[in-house]
Amino acid sequence: MRKRWIIVAVVGVLGLLYFSGRMDHALYPLGLNFTTCARNGFGATFCGSELTAYEARFRGIQRQEQNLQRTITQEQCQADPSLSICAGTP
């Protein structure tokens, strides 16, 4: 009878850990994660809210790079309007 309660308690704790997403990093390689997970190009795994935050940071960096490229292109076209990248640039 005592062993049964111990087993029930262990299964209950594991269930709570699983459904709270705390085991996602360990279970992601097996495809058993509870929340959405993804791995970046460097092999780091992000799950749940940290994945959302990582994606937002990544999109912000992409926007900054696009804005920088646009600024560089505008400056180049102001310096030399005959460049091929300047066709149709105001």
PyMOL Python script that loads the backbone (N, CA, C, O; Angstrom):
from pymol import cmd

cmd.read_pdbstr("""\
ATOM      1  N   MET A   1       0.818  -1.192   0.000  1.00  0.00           N
ATOM      2  CA  MET A   1       0.000   0.000   0.000  1.00  0.00           C
ATOM      3  C   MET A   1       0.866   1.261   0.000  1.00  0.00           C
ATOM      4  O   MET A   1       0.546   2.241  -0.673  1.00  0.00           O
ATOM      5  N   ARG A   2       1.948   1.231   0.748  1.00  0.00           N
ATOM      6  CA  ARG A   2       2.846   2.390   0.840  1.00  0.00           C
ATOM      7  C   ARG A   2       3.564   2.641  -0.488  1.00  0.00           C
ATOM      8  O   ARG A   2       3.746   3.789  -0.892  1.00  0.00           O
ATOM      9  N   LYS A   3       3.968   1.567  -1.163  1.00  0.00           N
ATOM     10  CA  LYS A   3       4.645   1.701  -2.460  1.00  0.00           C
ATOM     11  C   LYS A   3       3.719   2.342  -3.489  1.00  0.00           C
ATOM     12  O   LYS A   3       4.158   3.133  -4.325  1.00  0.00           O
ATOM     13  N   ARG A   4       2.450   1.998  -3.420  1.00  0.00           N
ATOM     14  CA  ARG A   4       1.482   2.537  -4.365  1.00  0.00           C
ATOM     15  C   ARG A   4       1.408   4.054  -4.234  1.00  0.00           C
ATOM     16  O   ARG A   4       1.374   4.754  -5.246  1.00  0.00           O
ATOM     17  N   TRP A   5       1.384   4.574  -3.010  1.00  0.00           N
ATOM     18  CA  TRP A   5       1.322   6.018  -2.794  1.00  0.00           C
ATOM     19  C   TRP A   5       2.588   6.707  -3.267  1.00  0.00           C
ATOM     20  O   TRP A   5       2.539   7.818  -3.795  1.00  0.00           O
ATOM     21  N   ILE A   6       3.705   6.057  -3.081  1.00  0.00           N
ATOM     22  CA  ILE A   6       4.967   6.627  -3.561  1.00  0.00           C
ATOM     23  C   ILE A   6       4.953   6.716  -5.083  1.00  0.00           C
ATOM     24  O   ILE A   6       5.357   7.727  -5.655  1.00  0.00           O
ATOM     25  N   ILE A   7       4.487   5.657  -5.731  1.00  0.00           N
ATOM     26  CA  ILE A   7       4.413   5.644  -7.198  1.00  0.00           C
ATOM     27  C   ILE A   7       3.437   6.715  -7.685  1.00  0.00           C
ATOM     28  O   ILE A   7       3.728   7.423  -8.650  1.00  0.00           O
ATOM     29  N   VAL A   8       2.289   6.837  -7.030  1.00  0.00           N
ATOM     30  CA  VAL A   8       1.301   7.845  -7.407  1.00  0.00           C
ATOM     31  C   VAL A   8       1.892   9.239  -7.236  1.00  0.00           C
ATOM     32  O   VAL A   8       1.685  10.107  -8.084  1.00  0.00           O
ATOM     33  N   ALA A   9       2.622   9.460  -6.151  1.00  0.00           N
ATOM     34  CA  ALA A   9       3.233  10.768  -5.903  1.00  0.00           C
ATOM     35  C   ALA A   9       4.285  11.088  -6.968  1.00  0.00           C
ATOM     36  O   ALA A   9       4.333  12.214  -7.465  1.00  0.00           O
ATOM     37  N   VAL A  10       5.120  10.124  -7.321  1.00  0.00           N
ATOM     38  CA  VAL A  10       6.152  10.338  -8.336  1.00  0.00           C
ATOM     39  C   VAL A  10       5.513  10.623  -9.691  1.00  0.00           C
ATOM     40  O   VAL A  10       5.936  11.542 -10.393  1.00  0.00           O
ATOM     41  N   VAL A  11       4.517   9.859 -10.058  1.00  0.00           N
ATOM     42  CA  VAL A  11       3.825  10.081 -11.328  1.00  0.00           C
ATOM     43  C   VAL A  11       3.150  11.457 -11.322  1.00  0.00           C
ATOM     44  O   VAL A  11       3.164  12.158 -12.334  1.00  0.00           O
ATOM     45  N   GLY A  12       2.565  11.841 -10.195  1.00  0.00           N
ATOM     46  CA  GLY A  12       1.933  13.152 -10.078  1.00  0.00           C
ATOM     47  C   GLY A  12       2.933  14.281 -10.242  1.00  0.00           C
ATOM     48  O   GLY A  12       2.661  15.253 -10.947  1.00  0.00           O
ATOM     49  N   VAL A  13       4.083  14.167  -9.602  1.00  0.00           N
ATOM     50  CA  VAL A  13       5.118  15.197  -9.719  1.00  0.00           C
ATOM     51  C   VAL A  13       5.629  15.272 -11.154  1.00  0.00           C
ATOM     52  O   VAL A  13       5.797  16.367 -11.691  1.00  0.00           O
ATOM     53  N   LEU A  14       5.877  14.132 -11.778  1.00  0.00           N
ATOM     54  CA  LEU A  14       6.325  14.126 -13.173  1.00  0.00           C
ATOM     55  C   LEU A  14       5.263  14.736 -14.096  1.00  0.00           C
ATOM     56  O   LEU A  14       5.592  15.455 -15.039  1.00  0.00           O
ATOM     57  N   GLY A  15       3.996  14.445 -13.817  1.00  0.00           N
ATOM     58  CA  GLY A  15       2.914  15.023 -14.604  1.00  0.00           C
ATOM     59  C   GLY A  15       2.869  16.534 -14.467  1.00  0.00           C
ATOM     60  O   GLY A  15       2.697  17.242 -15.459  1.00  0.00           O
ATOM     61  N   LEU A  16       3.021  17.035 -13.250  1.00  0.00           N
ATOM     62  CA  LEU A  16       3.047  18.487 -13.036  1.00  0.00           C
ATOM     63  C   LEU A  16       4.231  19.128 -13.756  1.00  0.00           C
ATOM     64  O   LEU A  16       4.088  20.179 -14.380  1.00  0.00           O
ATOM     65  N   LEU A  17       5.384  18.501 -13.669  1.00  0.00           N
ATOM     66  CA  LEU A  17       6.563  19.034 -14.359  1.00  0.00           C
ATOM     67  C   LEU A  17       6.356  19.040 -15.870  1.00  0.00           C
ATOM     68  O   LEU A  17       6.724  20.004 -16.541  1.00  0.00           O
ATOM     69  N   TYR A  18       5.771  17.977 -16.407  1.00  0.00           N
ATOM     70  CA  TYR A  18       5.549  17.886 -17.839  1.00  0.00           C
ATOM     71  C   TYR A  18       4.561  18.950 -18.309  1.00  0.00           C
ATOM     72  O   TYR A  18       4.842  19.681 -19.259  1.00  0.00           O
ATOM     73  N   PHE A  19       3.401  19.041 -17.645  1.00  0.00           N
ATOM     74  CA  PHE A  19       2.358  19.973 -18.095  1.00  0.00           C
ATOM     75  C   PHE A  19       2.684  21.424 -17.790  1.00  0.00           C
ATOM     76  O   PHE A  19       2.028  22.319 -18.323  1.00  0.00           O
ATOM     77  N   SER A  20       3.672  21.685 -16.953  1.00  0.00           N
ATOM     78  CA  SER A  20       4.105  23.068 -16.732  1.00  0.00           C
ATOM     79  C   SER A  20       5.161  23.476 -17.763  1.00  0.00           C
ATOM     80  O   SER A  20       5.520  24.651 -17.849  1.00  0.00           O
ATOM     81  N   GLY A  21       5.657  22.519 -18.541  1.00  0.00           N
ATOM     82  CA  GLY A  21       6.645  22.800 -19.577  1.00  0.00           C
ATOM     83  C   GLY A  21       8.079  22.773 -19.073  1.00  0.00           C
ATOM     84  O   GLY A  21       8.997  23.111 -19.821  1.00  0.00           O
ATOM     85  N   ARG A  22       8.289  22.386 -17.840  1.00  0.00           N
ATOM     86  CA  ARG A  22       9.638  22.403 -17.268  1.00  0.00           C
ATOM     87  C   ARG A  22      10.529  21.275 -17.787  1.00  0.00           C
ATOM     88  O   ARG A  22      11.740  21.293 -17.564  1.00  0.00           O
ATOM     89  N   MET A  23       9.953  20.312 -18.464  1.00  0.00           N
ATOM     90  CA  MET A  23      10.747  19.200 -18.999  1.00  0.00           C
ATOM     91  C   MET A  23      10.938  19.319 -20.510  1.00  0.00           C
ATOM     92  O   MET A  23      11.502  18.424 -21.139  1.00  0.00           O
ATOM     93  N   ASP A  24      10.470  20.421 -21.088  1.00  0.00           N
ATOM     94  CA  ASP A  24      10.499  20.567 -22.542  1.00  0.00           C
ATOM     95  C   ASP A  24      11.902  20.504 -23.138  1.00  0.00           C
ATOM     96  O   ASP A  24      12.104  19.874 -24.176  1.00  0.00           O
ATOM     97  N   HIS A  25      12.869  21.150 -22.493  1.00  0.00           N
ATOM     98  CA  HIS A  25      14.236  21.135 -23.035  1.00  0.00           C
ATOM     99  C   HIS A  25      14.778  19.706 -23.112  1.00  0.00           C
ATOM    100  O   HIS A  25      15.429  19.335 -24.089  1.00  0.00           O
ATOM    101  N   ALA A  26      14.512  18.928 -22.099  1.00  0.00           N
ATOM    102  CA  ALA A  26      15.012  17.554 -22.075  1.00  0.00           C
ATOM    103  C   ALA A  26      14.250  16.660 -23.049  1.00  0.00           C
ATOM    104  O   ALA A  26      14.832  15.748 -23.636  1.00  0.00           O
ATOM    105  N   LEU A  27      12.962  16.912 -23.223  1.00  0.00           N
ATOM    106  CA  LEU A  27      12.126  16.043 -24.055  1.00  0.00           C
ATOM    107  C   LEU A  27      12.039  16.471 -25.514  1.00  0.00           C
ATOM    108  O   LEU A  27      11.533  15.717 -26.345  1.00  0.00           O
ATOM    109  N   TYR A  28      12.528  17.680 -25.845  1.00  0.00           N
ATOM    110  CA  TYR A  28      12.441  18.176 -27.219  1.00  0.00           C
ATOM    111  C   TYR A  28      13.117  17.251 -28.235  1.00  0.00           C
ATOM    112  O   TYR A  28      12.539  16.992 -29.290  1.00  0.00           O
ATOM    113  N   PRO A  29      14.328  16.742 -27.950  1.00  0.00           N
ATOM    114  CA  PRO A  29      14.947  15.846 -28.948  1.00  0.00           C
ATOM    115  C   PRO A  29      14.116  14.598 -29.238  1.00  0.00           C
ATOM    116  O   PRO A  29      14.250  14.002 -30.307  1.00  0.00           O
ATOM    117  N   LEU A  30      13.267  14.199 -28.304  1.00  0.00           N
ATOM    118  CA  LEU A  30      12.421  13.020 -28.497  1.00  0.00           C
ATOM    119  C   LEU A  30      11.066  13.375 -29.102  1.00  0.00           C
ATOM    120  O   LEU A  30      10.287  12.490 -29.456  1.00  0.00           O
ATOM    121  N   GLY A  31      10.788  14.671 -29.218  1.00  0.00           N
ATOM    122  CA  GLY A  31       9.515  15.116 -29.761  1.00  0.00           C
ATOM    123  C   GLY A  31       8.379  15.024 -28.760  1.00  0.00           C
ATOM    124  O   GLY A  31       7.213  15.016 -29.154  1.00  0.00           O
ATOM    125  N   LEU A  32       8.695  14.954 -27.469  1.00  0.00           N
ATOM    126  CA  LEU A  32       7.672  14.806 -26.435  1.00  0.00           C
ATOM    127  C   LEU A  32       7.435  16.085 -25.641  1.00  0.00           C
ATOM    128  O   LEU A  32       6.828  16.043 -24.571  1.00  0.00           O
ATOM    129  N   ASN A  33       7.906  17.220 -26.151  1.00  0.00           N
ATOM    130  CA  ASN A  33       7.744  18.481 -25.445  1.00  0.00           C
ATOM    131  C   ASN A  33       6.280  18.882 -25.386  1.00  0.00           C
ATOM    132  O   ASN A  33       5.507  18.558 -26.288  1.00  0.00           O
ATOM    133  N   PHE A  34       5.891  19.596 -24.313  1.00  0.00           N
ATOM    134  CA  PHE A  34       4.505  20.029 -24.126  1.00  0.00           C
ATOM    135  C   PHE A  34       4.247  21.347 -24.837  1.00  0.00           C
ATOM    136  O   PHE A  34       3.218  21.497 -25.495  1.00  0.00           O
ATOM    137  N   THR A  35       5.167  22.313 -24.717  1.00  0.00           N
ATOM    138  CA  THR A  35       5.015  23.595 -25.395  1.00  0.00           C
ATOM    139  C   THR A  35       5.795  23.568 -26.705  1.00  0.00           C
ATOM    140  O   THR A  35       6.569  22.645 -26.959  1.00  0.00           O
ATOM    141  N   THR A  36       5.585  24.580 -27.527  1.00  0.00           N
ATOM    142  CA  THR A  36       6.288  24.671 -28.796  1.00  0.00           C
ATOM    143  C   THR A  36       7.758  24.982 -28.556  1.00  0.00           C
ATOM    144  O   THR A  36       8.089  25.891 -27.795  1.00  0.00           O
ATOM    145  N   CYS A  37       8.636  24.229 -29.205  1.00  0.00           N
ATOM    146  CA  CYS A  37      10.076  24.433 -29.071  1.00  0.00           C
ATOM    147  C   CYS A  37      10.702  24.533 -30.452  1.00  0.00           C
ATOM    148  O   CYS A  37      10.143  24.063 -31.443  1.00  0.00           O
ATOM    149  N   ALA A  38      11.870  25.155 -30.495  1.00  0.00           N
ATOM    150  CA  ALA A  38      12.637  25.246 -31.739  1.00  0.00           C
ATOM    151  C   ALA A  38      14.105  25.374 -31.387  1.00  0.00           C
ATOM    152  O   ALA A  38      14.467  25.807 -30.293  1.00  0.00           O
ATOM    153  N   ARG A  39      14.935  24.989 -32.331  1.00  0.00           N
ATOM    154  CA  ARG A  39      16.383  25.060 -32.149  1.00  0.00           C
ATOM    155  C   ARG A  39      16.929  26.063 -33.153  1.00  0.00           C
ATOM    156  O   ARG A  39      16.548  26.051 -34.324  1.00  0.00           O
ATOM    157  N   ASN A  40      17.831  26.938 -32.689  1.00  0.00           N
ATOM    158  CA  ASN A  40      18.411  27.915 -33.615  1.00  0.00           C
ATOM    159  C   ASN A  40      19.618  27.308 -34.328  1.00  0.00           C
ATOM    160  O   ASN A  40      19.950  26.143 -34.108  1.00  0.00           O
ATOM    161  N   GLY A  41      20.255  28.075 -35.159  1.00  0.00           N
ATOM    162  CA  GLY A  41      21.380  27.597 -35.955  1.00  0.00           C
ATOM    163  C   GLY A  41      22.600  27.221 -35.135  1.00  0.00           C
ATOM    164  O   GLY A  41      23.484  26.518 -35.625  1.00  0.00           O
ATOM    165  N   PHE A  42      22.657  27.681 -33.894  1.00  0.00           N
ATOM    166  CA  PHE A  42      23.795  27.367 -33.032  1.00  0.00           C
ATOM    167  C   PHE A  42      23.525  26.164 -32.134  1.00  0.00           C
ATOM    168  O   PHE A  42      24.386  25.776 -31.344  1.00  0.00           O
ATOM    169  N   GLY A  43      22.336  25.571 -32.248  1.00  0.00           N
ATOM    170  CA  GLY A  43      22.000  24.388 -31.462  1.00  0.00           C
ATOM    171  C   GLY A  43      21.304  24.684 -30.153  1.00  0.00           C
ATOM    172  O   GLY A  43      21.005  23.756 -29.402  1.00  0.00           O
ATOM    173  N   ALA A  44      21.035  25.950 -29.850  1.00  0.00           N
ATOM    174  CA  ALA A  44      20.331  26.292 -28.614  1.00  0.00           C
ATOM    175  C   ALA A  44      18.835  26.038 -28.793  1.00  0.00           C
ATOM    176  O   ALA A  44      18.262  26.371 -29.830  1.00  0.00           O
ATOM    177  N   THR A  45      18.214  25.450 -27.783  1.00  0.00           N
ATOM    178  CA  THR A  45      16.795  25.143 -27.822  1.00  0.00           C
ATOM    179  C   THR A  45      16.019  26.177 -27.024  1.00  0.00           C
ATOM    180  O   THR A  45      16.399  26.514 -25.902  1.00  0.00           O
ATOM    181  N   PHE A  46      14.933  26.682 -27.600  1.00  0.00           N
ATOM    182  CA  PHE A  46      14.063  27.647 -26.944  1.00  0.00           C
ATOM    183  C   PHE A  46      12.660  27.070 -26.926  1.00  0.00           C
ATOM    184  O   PHE A  46      12.192  26.530 -27.929  1.00  0.00           O
ATOM    185  N   CYS A  47      11.986  27.183 -25.785  1.00  0.00           N
ATOM    186  CA  CYS A  47      10.637  26.628 -25.643  1.00  0.00           C
ATOM    187  C   CYS A  47       9.698  27.653 -25.012  1.00  0.00           C
ATOM    188  O   CYS A  47      10.111  28.478 -24.197  1.00  0.00           O
ATOM    189  N   GLY A  48       8.442  27.582 -25.401  1.00  0.00           N
ATOM    190  CA  GLY A  48       7.405  28.401 -24.781  1.00  0.00           C
ATOM    191  C   GLY A  48       7.652  29.887 -24.904  1.00  0.00           C
ATOM    192  O   GLY A  48       7.909  30.394 -25.996  1.00  0.00           O
ATOM    193  N   SER A  49       7.575  30.592 -23.775  1.00  0.00           N
ATOM    194  CA  SER A  49       7.706  32.052 -23.781  1.00  0.00           C
ATOM    195  C   SER A  49       9.113  32.497 -24.166  1.00  0.00           C
ATOM    196  O   SER A  49       9.282  33.565 -24.754  1.00  0.00           O
ATOM    197  N   GLU A  50      10.124  31.694 -23.843  1.00  0.00           N
ATOM    198  CA  GLU A  50      11.478  32.081 -24.250  1.00  0.00           C
ATOM    199  C   GLU A  50      11.637  31.975 -25.762  1.00  0.00           C
ATOM    200  O   GLU A  50      12.424  32.721 -26.344  1.00  0.00           O
ATOM    201  N   LEU A  51      10.917  31.074 -26.409  1.00  0.00           N
ATOM    202  CA  LEU A  51      10.922  30.985 -27.871  1.00  0.00           C
ATOM    203  C   LEU A  51      10.276  32.230 -28.471  1.00  0.00           C
ATOM    204  O   LEU A  51      10.781  32.793 -29.442  1.00  0.00           O
ATOM    205  N   THR A  52       9.158  32.656 -27.890  1.00  0.00           N
ATOM    206  CA  THR A  52       8.479  33.869 -28.365  1.00  0.00           C
ATOM    207  C   THR A  52       9.397  35.079 -28.236  1.00  0.00           C
ATOM    208  O   THR A  52       9.483  35.897 -29.152  1.00  0.00           O
ATOM    209  N   ALA A  53      10.084  35.195 -27.100  1.00  0.00           N
ATOM    210  CA  ALA A  53      11.007  36.325 -26.885  1.00  0.00           C
ATOM    211  C   ALA A  53      12.177  36.265 -27.861  1.00  0.00           C
ATOM    212  O   ALA A  53      12.596  37.298 -28.384  1.00  0.00           O
ATOM    213  N   TYR A  54      12.711  35.071 -28.114  1.00  0.00           N
ATOM    214  CA  TYR A  54      13.824  34.910 -29.055  1.00  0.00           C
ATOM    215  C   TYR A  54      13.390  35.321 -30.461  1.00  0.00           C
ATOM    216  O   TYR A  54      14.123  36.021 -31.160  1.00  0.00           O
ATOM    217  N   GLU A  55      12.210  34.890 -30.869  1.00  0.00           N
ATOM    218  CA  GLU A  55      11.716  35.246 -32.204  1.00  0.00           C
ATOM    219  C   GLU A  55      11.527  36.752 -32.332  1.00  0.00           C
ATOM    220  O   GLU A  55      11.834  37.326 -33.377  1.00  0.00           O
ATOM    221  N   ALA A  56      11.020  37.405 -31.271  1.00  0.00           N
ATOM    222  CA  ALA A  56      10.829  38.860 -31.301  1.00  0.00           C
ATOM    223  C   ALA A  56      12.176  39.575 -31.416  1.00  0.00           C
ATOM    224  O   ALA A  56      12.302  40.537 -32.174  1.00  0.00           O
ATOM    225  N   ARG A  57      13.187  39.109 -30.666  1.00  0.00           N
ATOM    226  CA  ARG A  57      14.523  39.711 -30.769  1.00  0.00           C
ATOM    227  C   ARG A  57      15.073  39.525 -32.172  1.00  0.00           C
ATOM    228  O   ARG A  57      15.651  40.452 -32.740  1.00  0.00           O
ATOM    229  N   PHE A  58      14.901  38.343 -32.735  1.00  0.00           N
ATOM    230  CA  PHE A  58      15.407  38.033 -34.073  1.00  0.00           C
ATOM    231  C   PHE A  58      14.746  38.927 -35.116  1.00  0.00           C
ATOM    232  O   PHE A  58      15.422  39.449 -36.002  1.00  0.00           O
ATOM    233  N   ARG A  59      13.421  39.109 -35.015  1.00  0.00           N
ATOM    234  CA  ARG A  59      12.715  39.985 -35.961  1.00  0.00           C
ATOM    235  C   ARG A  59      13.188  41.426 -35.810  1.00  0.00           C
ATOM    236  O   ARG A  59      13.318  42.144 -36.802  1.00  0.00           O
ATOM    237  N   GLY A  60      13.446  41.854 -34.580  1.00  0.00           N
ATOM    238  CA  GLY A  60      13.951  43.209 -34.354  1.00  0.00           C
ATOM    239  C   GLY A  60      15.309  43.418 -34.993  1.00  0.00           C
ATOM    240  O   GLY A  60      15.562  44.468 -35.585  1.00  0.00           O
ATOM    241  N   ILE A  61      16.185  42.433 -34.881  1.00  0.00           N
ATOM    242  CA  ILE A  61      17.513  42.517 -35.498  1.00  0.00           C
ATOM    243  C   ILE A  61      17.375  42.567 -37.014  1.00  0.00           C
ATOM    244  O   ILE A  61      18.066  43.346 -37.669  1.00  0.00           O
ATOM    245  N   GLN A  62      16.500  41.753 -37.575  1.00  0.00           N
ATOM    246  CA  GLN A  62      16.285  41.774 -39.026  1.00  0.00           C
ATOM    247  C   GLN A  62      15.793  43.142 -39.490  1.00  0.00           C
ATOM    248  O   GLN A  62      16.244  43.647 -40.518  1.00  0.00           O
ATOM    249  N   ARG A  63      14.856  43.753 -38.727  1.00  0.00           N
ATOM    250  CA  ARG A  63      14.358  45.078 -39.091  1.00  0.00           C
ATOM    251  C   ARG A  63      15.471  46.118 -39.039  1.00  0.00           C
ATOM    252  O   ARG A  63      15.555  46.985 -39.910  1.00  0.00           O
ATOM    253  N   GLN A  64      16.327  46.035 -38.018  1.00  0.00           N
ATOM    254  CA  GLN A  64      17.441  46.971 -37.912  1.00  0.00           C
ATOM    255  C   GLN A  64      18.374  46.840 -39.103  1.00  0.00           C
ATOM    256  O   GLN A  64      18.828  47.847 -39.646  1.00  0.00           O
ATOM    257  N   GLU A  65      18.670  45.603 -39.522  1.00  0.00           N
ATOM    258  CA  GLU A  65      19.543  45.381 -40.672  1.00  0.00           C
ATOM    259  C   GLU A  65      18.906  45.914 -41.954  1.00  0.00           C
ATOM    260  O   GLU A  65      19.592  46.506 -42.787  1.00  0.00           O
ATOM    261  N   GLN A  66      17.609  45.709 -42.116  1.00  0.00           N
ATOM    262  CA  GLN A  66      16.925  46.216 -43.305  1.00  0.00           C
ATOM    263  C   GLN A  66      16.949  47.739 -43.339  1.00  0.00           C
ATOM    264  O   GLN A  66      17.179  48.337 -44.389  1.00  0.00           O
ATOM    265  N   ASN A  67      16.712  48.362 -42.192  1.00  0.00           N
ATOM    266  CA  ASN A  67      16.743  49.831 -42.119  1.00  0.00           C
ATOM    267  C   ASN A  67      18.138  50.357 -42.421  1.00  0.00           C
ATOM    268  O   ASN A  67      18.286  51.361 -43.117  1.00  0.00           O
ATOM    269  N   LEU A  68      19.155  49.689 -41.906  1.00  0.00           N
ATOM    270  CA  LEU A  68      20.537  50.095 -42.161  1.00  0.00           C
ATOM    271  C   LEU A  68      20.857  49.969 -43.646  1.00  0.00           C
ATOM    272  O   LEU A  68      21.474  50.863 -44.225  1.00  0.00           O
ATOM    273  N   GLN A  69      20.440  48.857 -44.269  1.00  0.00           N
ATOM    274  CA  GLN A  69      20.693  48.661 -45.697  1.00  0.00           C
ATOM    275  C   GLN A  69      19.979  49.727 -46.511  1.00  0.00           C
ATOM    276  O   GLN A  69      20.536  50.235 -47.484  1.00  0.00           O
ATOM    277  N   ARG A  70      18.741  50.078 -46.126  1.00  0.00           N
ATOM    278  CA  ARG A  70      17.992  51.113 -46.830  1.00  0.00           C
ATOM    279  C   ARG A  70      18.715  52.453 -46.729  1.00  0.00           C
ATOM    280  O   ARG A  70      18.802  53.193 -47.709  1.00  0.00           O
ATOM    281  N   THR A  71      19.234  52.762 -45.539  1.00  0.00           N
ATOM    282  CA  THR A  71      19.958  54.020 -45.330  1.00  0.00           C
ATOM    283  C   THR A  71      21.228  54.054 -46.177  1.00  0.00           C
ATOM    284  O   THR A  71      21.541  55.067 -46.803  1.00  0.00           O
ATOM    285  N   ILE A  72      21.956  52.935 -46.190  1.00  0.00           N
ATOM    286  CA  ILE A  72      23.187  52.864 -46.985  1.00  0.00           C
ATOM    287  C   ILE A  72      22.870  53.059 -48.462  1.00  0.00           C
ATOM    288  O   ILE A  72      23.565  53.799 -49.158  1.00  0.00           O
ATOM    289  N   THR A  73      21.818  52.394 -48.940  1.00  0.00           N
ATOM    290  CA  THR A  73      21.432  52.509 -50.343  1.00  0.00           C
ATOM    291  C   THR A  73      21.052  53.948 -50.688  1.00  0.00           C
ATOM    292  O   THR A  73      21.442  54.453 -51.740  1.00  0.00           O
ATOM    293  N   GLN A  74      20.302  54.606 -49.820  1.00  0.00           N
ATOM    294  CA  GLN A  74      19.909  55.995 -50.073  1.00  0.00           C
ATOM    295  C   GLN A  74      21.133  56.903 -50.135  1.00  0.00           C
ATOM    296  O   GLN A  74      21.214  57.788 -50.986  1.00  0.00           O
ATOM    297  N   GLU A  75      22.078  56.679 -49.236  1.00  0.00           N
ATOM    298  CA  GLU A  75      23.301  57.493 -49.229  1.00  0.00           C
ATOM    299  C   GLU A  75      24.118  57.255 -50.501  1.00  0.00           C
ATOM    300  O   GLU A  75      24.670  58.192 -51.078  1.00  0.00           O
ATOM    301  N   GLN A  76      24.189  55.986 -50.932  1.00  0.00           N
ATOM    302  CA  GLN A  76      24.927  55.678 -52.158  1.00  0.00           C
ATOM    303  C   GLN A  76      24.270  56.335 -53.357  1.00  0.00           C
ATOM    304  O   GLN A  76      24.957  56.863 -54.231  1.00  0.00           O
ATOM    305  N   CYS A  77      22.943  56.307 -53.407  1.00  0.00           N
ATOM    306  CA  CYS A  77      22.227  56.895 -54.541  1.00  0.00           C
ATOM    307  C   CYS A  77      22.337  58.416 -54.543  1.00  0.00           C
ATOM    308  O   CYS A  77      22.371  59.031 -55.609  1.00  0.00           O
ATOM    309  N   GLN A  78      22.394  59.027 -53.367  1.00  0.00           N
ATOM    310  CA  GLN A  78      22.596  60.475 -53.312  1.00  0.00           C
ATOM    311  C   GLN A  78      23.991  60.836 -53.800  1.00  0.00           C
ATOM    312  O   GLN A  78      24.181  61.866 -54.447  1.00  0.00           O
ATOM    313  N   ALA A  79      24.965  59.989 -53.490  1.00  0.00           N
ATOM    314  CA  ALA A  79      26.340  60.253 -53.904  1.00  0.00           C
ATOM    315  C   ALA A  79      26.531  59.996 -55.397  1.00  0.00           C
ATOM    316  O   ALA A  79      27.267  60.727 -56.059  1.00  0.00           O
ATOM    317  N   ASP A  80      25.869  58.954 -55.938  1.00  0.00           N
ATOM    318  CA  ASP A  80      26.032  58.612 -57.349  1.00  0.00           C
ATOM    319  C   ASP A  80      24.710  58.052 -57.880  1.00  0.00           C
ATOM    320  O   ASP A  80      24.504  56.839 -57.836  1.00  0.00           O
ATOM    321  N   PRO A  81      23.819  58.899 -58.375  1.00  0.00           N
ATOM    322  CA  PRO A  81      22.509  58.462 -58.855  1.00  0.00           C
ATOM    323  C   PRO A  81      22.555  57.520 -60.056  1.00  0.00           C
ATOM    324  O   PRO A  81      21.539  56.915 -60.395  1.00  0.00           O
ATOM    325  N   SER A  82      23.693  57.385 -60.698  1.00  0.00           N
ATOM    326  CA  SER A  82      23.767  56.529 -61.883  1.00  0.00           C
ATOM    327  C   SER A  82      23.961  55.041 -61.532  1.00  0.00           C
ATOM    328  O   SER A  82      23.967  54.200 -62.430  1.00  0.00           O
ATOM    329  N   LEU A  83      24.115  54.710 -60.259  1.00  0.00           N
ATOM    330  CA  LEU A  83      24.299  53.301 -59.861  1.00  0.00           C
ATOM    331  C   LEU A  83      23.059  52.485 -60.227  1.00  0.00           C
ATOM    332  O   LEU A  83      21.940  52.997 -60.196  1.00  0.00           O
ATOM    333  N   SER A  84      23.266  51.212 -60.573  1.00  0.00           N
ATOM    334  CA  SER A  84      22.145  50.365 -60.987  1.00  0.00           C
ATOM    335  C   SER A  84      21.160  50.132 -59.843  1.00  0.00           C
ATOM    336  O   SER A  84      19.979  49.899 -60.102  1.00  0.00           O
ATOM    337  N   ILE A  85      21.603  50.187 -58.598  1.00  0.00           N
ATOM    338  CA  ILE A  85      20.681  49.979 -57.473  1.00  0.00           C
ATOM    339  C   ILE A  85      19.799  51.186 -57.230  1.00  0.00           C
ATOM    340  O   ILE A  85      18.888  51.127 -56.404  1.00  0.00           O
ATOM    341  N   CYS A  86      20.051  52.282 -57.932  1.00  0.00           N
ATOM    342  CA  CYS A  86      19.313  53.524 -57.708  1.00  0.00           C
ATOM    343  C   CYS A  86      18.117  53.669 -58.647  1.00  0.00           C
ATOM    344  O   CYS A  86      17.385  54.653 -58.543  1.00  0.00           O
ATOM    345  N   ALA A  87      17.903  52.752 -59.533  1.00  0.00           N
ATOM    346  CA  ALA A  87      16.780  52.849 -60.466  1.00  0.00           C
ATOM    347  C   ALA A  87      15.466  52.812 -59.688  1.00  0.00           C
ATOM    348  O   ALA A  87      15.166  51.826 -59.015  1.00  0.00           O
ATOM    349  N   GLY A  88      14.701  53.866 -59.782  1.00  0.00           N
ATOM    350  CA  GLY A  88      13.404  53.933 -59.108  1.00  0.00           C
ATOM    351  C   GLY A  88      13.510  54.373 -57.656  1.00  0.00           C
ATOM    352  O   GLY A  88      12.497  54.396 -56.956  1.00  0.00           O
ATOM    353  N   THR A  89      14.697  54.720 -57.179  1.00  0.00           N
ATOM    354  CA  THR A  89      14.847  55.198 -55.806  1.00  0.00           C
ATOM    355  C   THR A  89      14.603  56.690 -55.775  1.00  0.00           C
ATOM    356  O   THR A  89      15.209  57.422 -56.557  1.00  0.00           O
ATOM    357  N   PRO A  90      13.721  57.173 -54.883  1.00  0.00           N
ATOM    358  CA  PRO A  90      13.450  58.625 -54.838  1.00  0.00           C
ATOM    359  C   PRO A  90      14.627  59.403 -54.321  1.00  0.00           C
ATOM    360  O   PRO A  90      14.562  60.628 -54.221  1.00  0.00           O
TER     361      PRO A  90
END
""", "prot")
cmd.dss("prot")
cmd.show_as("cartoon", "prot")
cmd.util.cbc("prot")
cmd.orient("prot")
